[in-house]
């Protein structure tokens, strides 16, 4: 299998630490609001990664976090805590805000058919205390581990303390710029100078490990005791502490969006090397942005990011959106507007209609076409080349193979695609539509074309177009 490693800037042969086993840490959402379509793309891509590895026979140990403290607005160390800011606006406790939006994440994952980190599709109404069993982890449950991690950095000489915070001293780590591909001196130019907030901060690129409950944050609600005083962890230390605690000081894959490379993931890498003396992550995988037709990044702060509910209200089903996400490689920027979503909707429906046209009564019958299965695996091994996999399905549908074998094989591929093809085929045609179709057939046999047209229009109200073919009536999803 080949994957693009952001650290080496090239596609590499993927060789896990343990043969047949893969360990993955996925940067999860900050739970202060509903996710938008840009956020959701990342989890579609890493769901494909997860499903592909399972399909290829690997045992997958994957962990994903909920950030529920310490993530500041604009990723600025001295910004507003996103959880507390949201809590203040809504007039409820930050912990309640976290629970509210964890529920929202779980609901979106279920609707979009994203596997939980442990590999199952979770009921969004699951008891939140049960999430740990499914490898979802909350930052606030790992405060002690974060404190221990900072103490190790301190003992290894990578930190300094001011009256307001404990910082990581980036000048102590020469390899800091390797992941973002930028010399530290160049990087400093683009880093916000927070000297007006903490005059004792040595370097603009230094970042907070522990923020003390003083000054601007003296009334911060979420706080814990530590060797450096009462306070709360910095955003970056959370992922380093949780990933190493749950996956070990070395693990295979770390996933996230490209926006996390310059700061968050560069800081994580620095922290890991500061504690262990070596890289913890072997393969850094990053997905590209979704952008508007004006080439703007989607973000909540810009006000141009829609939620999944907004998309559904606009007539696009969750599986249409999933199809849109997976139709290109994770490293390809993806355009977002209603026109491209409508095209993805039509393309997905066309795929279902082509399968339906094979007229297989029992979708569970048939045999797997092993030659096509191997070609499909080759697509997955080729840096998750799902566009080639979809082209392979198109070729399969045009082949001379037995219809039941074609359907059986495509349904097997859907273990990776996650498009709920079987459910769509099973649930599309209601008994009422089938009855209308039979009545229309009888009307045509009796040459009652006026009644036939009336029934055609009635069937259209249920979302189907009727086509009269030499083989009889065919339904096509509208």
C-alpha positions in Angstrom: 0.0 0.0 0.0 1.2 3.5 -0.8 0.3 6.7 1.1 1.3 10.3 0.8 3.4 11.3 3.9 3.3 15.0 4.7 6.5 14.8 6.6 8.6 13.5 3.7 6.4 15.2 1.0 6.2 12.1 -1.1 4.1 8.9 -1.7 5.7 6.1 0.3 5.3 2.4 0.7 3.2 1.9 3.9 4.9 -0.4 6.3 3.2 -0.6 9.7 5.2 -1.0 12.9 3.6 -4.4 13.4 2.8 -6.6 10.5 -0.9 -6.8 9.8 -1.7 -4.1 12.5 -2.2 -0.4 12.0 -2.4 2.3 14.8 -4.1 5.6 13.9 -4.7 8.8 15.8 -7.3 11.1 14.1 -7.5 14.7 15.2 -11.2 15.0 16.2 -13.5 18.0 16.4 -13.5 20.8 18.9 -17.0 20.5 20.3 -18.2 24.0 20.6 -20.7 24.1 17.6 -22.1 21.9 14.9 -19.6 20.7 12.3 -19.7 22.3 8.9 -19.2 20.6 5.5 -15.5 21.5 5.5 -15.0 19.7 8.8 -17.1 16.7 7.6 -14.9 16.2 4.6 -11.9 15.2 6.7 -13.8 12.5 8.5 -15.1 11.1 5.2 -11.5 10.8 3.9 -10.3 9.1 7.1 -13.4 6.8 7.2 -12.3 5.7 3.7 -8.8 5.1 5.1 -10.2 3.1 8.0 -12.5 1.0 5.8 -9.8 0.4 3.2 -7.4 -0.9 5.8 -10.1 -3.3 7.2 -10.9 -4.4 3.7 -7.2 -5.1 3.0 -7.1 -7.3 6.0 -5.4 -5.2 8.6 -6.3 -5.0 12.3 -6.9 -1.3 13.0 -6.5 0.4 16.3 -7.8 3.9 15.8 -8.3 6.7 18.4 -10.1 10.0 17.8 -10.4 12.8 20.3 -13.0 15.4 21.3 -11.3 18.7 22.1 -13.4 20.1 25.0 -11.0 22.6 26.5 -8.0 24.8 25.5 -8.7 25.4 21.8 -8.5 29.1 21.4 -10.2 31.2 18.7 -8.0 31.7 15.6 -5.7 29.0 17.1 -4.1 31.8 19.1 -2.7 30.9 22.5 -4.3 34.0 24.0 -7.5 33.9 22.1 -10.9 33.0 23.6 -11.5 29.5 24.6 -14.0 28.2 22.0 -15.9 26.1 24.6 -16.2 28.9 27.1 -17.1 31.5 24.4 -19.9 29.3 23.1 -21.1 28.5 26.6 -21.2 32.3 27.4 -23.3 33.0 24.3 -25.7 30.1 25.0 -25.9 30.7 28.8 -24.9 27.2 29.8 -22.0 25.4 31.4 -18.9 24.6 29.1 -19.2 20.9 30.0 -22.9 21.0 28.8 -21.8 22.7 25.6 -19.3 19.8 25.0 -21.9 17.2 25.6 -24.4 19.0 23.3 -22.0 19.1 20.4 -20.6 15.6 21.0 -24.2 14.5 20.3 -24.2 16.6 17.2 -20.9 14.9 16.0 -22.3 11.5 16.7 -25.5 12.3 14.8 -23.5 13.5 11.7 -21.3 10.5 11.8 -24.3 8.2 11.8 -26.1 10.0 9.0 -23.0 10.0 6.8 -22.2 6.4 7.7 -18.8 7.2 9.3 -17.4 4.4 11.4 -16.6 5.1 15.0 -12.8 4.9 15.8 -13.3 1.3 17.0 -14.9 0.4 13.7 -18.6 0.2 14.3 -21.5 2.5 13.3 -22.6 4.0 16.6 -26.1 4.9 17.7 -26.0 8.7 18.2 -28.0 8.3 21.4 -25.3 6.1 23.0 -24.5 6.9 26.7 -21.6 9.3 26.4 -19.8 7.4 29.2 -19.6 4.5 26.8 -17.7 6.4 24.2 -14.3 5.4 25.6 -15.1 1.8 24.7 -15.3 2.9 21.1 -12.0 4.8 21.2 -13.6 8.3 21.3 -11.6 10.2 24.0 -12.3 13.5 25.6 -9.4 15.8 26.4 -10.7 16.6 29.8 -10.4 13.0 30.8 -6.6 13.1 30.3 -5.5 16.1 32.3 -3.2 14.1 34.5 -1.5 12.6 31.5 -1.0 16.0 30.0 0.5 17.3 33.2 2.9 14.3 33.2 3.8 15.0 29.6 4.7 18.6 30.4 6.7 17.5 33.4 8.8 15.3 31.1 9.3 18.1 28.6 10.4 20.3 31.6 12.8 17.7 32.8 14.3 17.4 29.3 14.9 21.2 29.1 12.3 22.1 26.5 10.1 24.5 28.6 10.2 27.8 30.4 7.7 29.3 32.8 6.3 32.9 33.0 3.8 34.4 35.4 1.0 33.5 32.9 2.0 30.2 31.3 4.4 27.3 30.7 5.8 27.4 27.1 7.5 25.1 24.8 10.8 26.7 23.7 10.9 26.1 19.9 14.6 27.2 19.7 15.5 24.0 21.6 14.1 21.9 18.8 16.1 22.4 15.5 13.9 20.2 13.4 10.7 22.2 14.1 10.0 23.3 10.5 10.3 20.0 8.8 6.6 19.1 8.7 5.4 22.5 7.5 8.4 22.8 5.1 9.4 26.2 6.5 12.5 27.4 8.3 11.8 28.5 11.8 13.1 32.0 11.1 10.7 32.3 8.2 7.8 30.9 10.2 8.3 33.5 13.0 7.4 36.3 10.6 3.9 34.9 10.2 3.4 34.1 13.9 1.3 36.6 15.9 3.4 38.5 18.4 1.7 38.1 21.7 4.2 40.2 23.7 1.5 42.6 24.6 -0.3 39.7 26.4 2.8 38.0 27.9 5.9 40.2 27.9 8.0 37.3 29.2 7.4 35.1 26.1 10.7 34.7 24.4 9.8 33.9 20.9 6.7 34.5 18.8 6.6 30.8 17.7 6.8 29.5 21.3 3.5 27.9 22.3 1.6 27.3 25.5 1.7 24.0 27.3 -0.2 25.1 30.4 -2.1 28.3 30.8 -2.4 29.6 34.4 -5.6 30.9 35.8 -4.4 34.5 36.0 -4.7 37.7 34.1 -7.1 37.3 31.2 -8.0 33.8 32.3 -8.5 34.4 36.0 -12.2 33.6 35.6 -11.7 30.6 33.3 -14.3 28.1 34.3 -12.6 24.9 33.2 -9.4 24.6 35.3 -7.3 22.0 37.2 -4.5 22.0 39.7 -0.9 21.5 38.5 2.7 21.9 39.6 2.6 25.4 37.9 -0.6 26.5 39.5 -4.3 26.2 38.7 -5.0 26.4 35.0 -5.8 24.4 31.9 -3.8 22.7 29.1 -2.8 24.2 25.8 -4.5 22.7 22.7 -1.4 21.1 21.3 -0.3 19.1 24.4 -3.7 17.4 24.5 -3.1 15.3 21.3 0.5 14.4 22.2 -0.5 13.2 25.6 -3.6 11.2 24.5 -2.0 9.6 21.4 1.1 8.5 23.2 -0.9 7.3 26.2 -3.3 5.2 24.0 -1.1 4.2 21.1 2.4 4.3 22.5 5.4 6.5 21.9 5.5 5.3 18.3 2.4 4.7 16.1 1.7 4.4 12.4 -0.6 7.2 11.2 -1.8 10.6 12.3 -4.6 12.2 10.3 -6.0 15.7 10.0 -6.6 18.7 7.7 -3.8 20.6 5.9 -4.7 23.6 8.0 -3.2 21.7 11.1 0.2 21.3 9.5 1.8 24.7 10.2 1.0 25.1 13.9 -0.9 22.3 15.6 0.8 19.3 14.1 4.2 20.9 14.0 3.8 21.6 17.7 2.7 18.1 18.4 5.7 16.7 16.6 8.0 19.0 18.6 6.4 17.9 21.9 6.7 14.2 21.0 10.4 14.5 20.1 11.0 16.6 23.2 9.7 13.8 25.4 10.9 10.7 23.5 13.9 11.9 21.5 12.3 10.7 18.3 9.3 11.1 16.1 6.2 9.3 17.4 4.3 9.4 14.1 5.6 7.5 11.1 3.0 8.7 8.4 1.3 12.1 8.6 -1.8 12.1 6.4 -3.6 15.4 5.6 -6.8 16.1 3.6 -7.2 19.2 1.5 -9.8 21.9 2.0 -13.2 22.4 0.5 -13.4 25.8 -1.2 -16.1 28.0 -2.6 -16.2 29.0 -6.3 -14.3 32.2 -5.3 -11.6 29.9 -3.9 -12.3 30.8 -0.3 -11.8 28.3 2.5 -15.0 27.2 4.2 -15.0 28.2 7.9 -17.4 29.2 10.6 -15.6 32.5 11.1 -16.2 33.5 7.5 -19.9 32.5 7.7 -19.8 30.5 4.5 -19.9 27.0 6.0 -23.1 25.0 6.0 -23.9 22.2 8.4 -25.2 18.8 7.4 -28.7 19.9 8.3 -28.4 22.9 6.0 -27.4 20.5 3.2 -30.3 18.1 3.9 -32.8 21.1 4.0 -31.4 22.0 0.5 -32.5 18.7 -0.9 -29.2 16.9 -0.8 -29.2 13.5 1.1 -26.3 12.5 3.4 -25.2 9.8 0.9 -25.1 12.4 -1.9 -22.7 14.5 0.2 -20.6 11.4 1.1 -20.4 10.5 -2.6 -19.2 14.1 -3.3 -16.5 13.8 -0.7 -15.1 10.4 -1.8 -15.2 11.1 -5.5 -11.8 12.7 -5.5 -8.5 11.9 -3.6 -8.1 13.2 -0.1 -5.2 15.4 -1.3 -7.3 17.1 -4.0 -9.0 20.4 -3.1 -12.8 20.0 -3.5 -15.1 22.7 -4.7 -18.3 23.4 -2.8 -21.5 24.8 -4.2 -25.1 23.6 -4.8 -24.4 22.8 -8.5 -21.6 20.4 -7.7 -23.7 18.8 -5.0 -26.6 18.3 -7.4 -24.2 16.7 -9.8 -23.0 14.3 -7.1 -26.7 13.6 -6.3 -27.4 12.7 -9.9 -24.2 10.6 -10.2 -25.1 8.6 -7.1 -28.7 8.0 -8.3 -27.4 7.0 -11.7 -25.2 4.4 -10.1 -28.2 3.0 -8.2 -30.3 3.0 -11.3 -27.7 1.1 -13.3 -27.6 -1.5 -10.5 -31.4 -1.6 -10.4 -31.5 -2.1 -14.2 -29.7 -5.4 -13.8 -33.0 -6.7 -12.4 -31.6 -8.9 -9.8 -34.3 -10.0 -7.4 -32.1 -11.3 -4.6 -29.2 -8.9 -3.9 -27.6 -11.5 -1.6 -27.2 -14.0 -4.4 -24.2 -14.3 -6.7 -20.5 -14.8 -6.3 -17.7 -12.4 -5.8 -15.8 -11.7 -9.0 -12.2 -12.1 -7.6 -10.5 -10.5 -10.6 -12.5 -7.3 -9.9 -11.9 -7.6 -6.2 -8.1 -7.6 -6.8 -8.4 -4.6 -9.1 -10.4 -2.8 -6.4 -7.8 -3.6 -3.8 -5.1 -2.2 -6.1 -7.1 1.1 -6.3 -7.1 1.3 -2.5 -3.4 0.5 -2.3 -2.7 3.3 -4.7 -3.0 6.1 -2.1 -6.7 5.5 -1.7 -7.6 6.0 -5.3 -11.4 6.0 -5.0 -12.0 7.7 -8.3 -10.3 4.8 -10.0 -12.4 2.4 -7.9 -15.6 4.2 -9.0 -14.4 3.9 -12.7 -13.9 0.2 -12.0 -17.5 -0.2 -10.9 -18.6 1.5 -14.1 -16.6 -1.0 -16.1 -18.1 -3.8 -14.1 -21.6 -2.7 -14.8 -20.9 -2.7 -18.5 -19.3 -6.2 -18.4 -20.7 -9.5 -19.5 -20.5 -11.0 -16.1 -23.6 -12.5 -14.5 -25.9 -9.8 -13.1 -26.1 -11.3 -9.7 -22.3 -11.6 -9.5 -21.9 -7.9 -10.5 -24.3 -6.8 -7.8 -22.7 -9.1 -5.2 -19.3 -7.6 -6.0 -20.4 -4.0 -5.9 -22.0 -4.5 -2.6 -18.7 -5.9 -1.3 -17.0 -2.8 -2.6 -19.5 -0.7 -0.6 -17.9 -2.0 2.6 -15.2 0.6 1.7 -17.3 3.2 -0.1 -19.9 3.3 2.7 -22.7 4.5 0.3 -25.4 2.2 1.8 -26.1 0.8 -1.6 -27.9 -2.3 -0.3 -30.1 -0.2 1.9 -30.9 2.2 -0.9 -31.8 -0.7 -3.3 -34.0 -2.3 -0.7 -35.8 0.7 0.6 -36.2 2.8 -2.5 -39.3 1.2 -3.9 -42.2 1.2 -1.4 -45.1 -1.3 -1.6 -47.3 1.7 -2.7 -45.0 2.5 -5.7 -45.0 -1.2 -6.6 -48.8 -1.3 -6.5 -49.0 1.9 -8.7 -46.5 0.3 -11.1 -48.7 -2.8 -11.5 -51.8 -0.7 -12.0 -50.0 1.3 -14.7 -48.9 -1.9 -16.4 -52.5 -3.1 -16.5 -53.7 0.3 -17.8 -51.2 0.1 -20.7 -52.2 -3.5 -21.5 -55.8 -2.2 -21.7 -54.6 0.8 -23.8 -56.0 3.2 -21.2 -53.2 5.7 -21.8 -54.9 8.5 -19.9 -54.9 6.4 -16.7 -51.4 5.3 -17.5 -50.2 8.9 -17.6 -52.1 9.7 -14.4 -50.3 6.8 -12.6 -47.0 7.9 -14.1 -47.4 11.3 -12.5 -48.5 9.7 -9.2 -45.3 7.6 -9.2 -43.2 10.7 -9.9 -44.5 12.2 -6.7 -42.8 9.3 -4.9 -39.5 10.2 -6.5 -39.4 7.9 -9.5 -39.5 8.3 -13.3 -41.1 5.4 -15.2 -39.5 4.4 -18.5 -41.2 2.0 -21.0 -38.6 -0.3 -22.5 -38.7 -3.5 -24.6 -38.2 -5.4 -21.3 -41.1 -3.7 -19.7 -41.4 -0.8 -17.2 -38.2 0.5 -15.6 -38.0 2.8 -12.6 -35.4 5.5 -12.3 -34.8 7.5 -9.2 -35.4 11.2 -9.9 
